[in-house]
């Protein structure tokens, strides 16, 4: 039987907090909808990719040591995007 892989608890918890914030914002601007689908779709995918990419680049930084110029630019792009 194969072992299953799960997200780390910290990464999964951070993603759930980001999605919760997206739901609250989408609910505030919901209008005639209960939750605004456009805001929810954009926020949900943005939170998913930012959280997972952040985890990958943290592992990259830990693998190569101190932050290089390239990794620093990528990190700034992820957080500013």
C-alpha positions in Angstrom: 0.0 0.0 0.0 1.4 3.4 -0.9 1.8 6.2 1.6 -0.3 9.2 1.2 1.1 12.7 1.1 -0.6 15.6 2.9 0.2 19.3 3.2 2.1 20.4 6.2 -0.1 21.6 9.0 1.3 25.2 8.9 1.0 25.5 5.1 -2.6 24.1 5.1 -3.6 26.4 8.0 -2.2 29.4 6.3 -4.0 28.6 3.2 -7.3 28.1 5.1 -6.8 31.5 6.8 -6.3 33.2 3.4 -9.4 31.5 2.0 -11.4 32.6 5.0 -10.3 36.2 4.4 -11.3 35.8 0.7 -14.7 34.5 1.7 -15.2 37.5 4.0 -14.2 40.0 1.3 -16.4 38.2 -1.3 -19.3 38.3 1.1 -19.0 42.0 1.8 -19.0 42.8 -2.0 -21.5 40.0 -2.8 -24.3 42.3 -3.9 -27.3 40.2 -5.1 -25.2 37.0 -4.7 -24.4 35.6 -1.3 -20.7 35.6 -2.2 -19.3 37.4 -5.2 -18.1 34.6 -7.5 -15.5 36.8 -9.3 -13.8 38.0 -6.2 -13.9 34.5 -4.7 -12.5 32.8 -7.8 -9.6 35.3 -8.1 -8.9 35.3 -4.3 -9.1 31.5 -4.0 -6.7 30.7 -6.8 -4.3 33.6 -5.7 -4.2 32.2 -2.2 -3.6 28.7 -3.4 -0.7 29.5 -5.6 0.9 32.0 -3.3 0.8 29.6 -0.4 2.1 26.7 -2.4 4.8 28.7 -4.2 5.9 30.2 -0.9 6.5 26.8 0.5 8.4 25.7 -2.6 10.7 28.7 -2.4 11.3 28.3 1.3 12.5 24.8 0.6 14.7 26.2 -2.2 16.2 28.7 0.1 16.9 26.1 2.7 18.5 23.8 0.1 20.9 26.5 -1.3 21.6 28.5 1.9 21.4 32.2 1.9 19.0 34.0 -0.4 20.5 34.7 -3.9 19.6 37.6 -6.1 17.3 35.3 -8.2 15.5 33.8 -5.2 15.0 37.3 -3.7 13.4 38.6 -6.9 11.1 35.6 -7.1 10.1 36.0 -3.5 9.4 39.7 -4.0 7.3 38.9 -7.1 5.3 36.3 -5.2 4.4 38.6 -2.3 3.9 41.7 -4.4 1.8 39.9 -7.1 
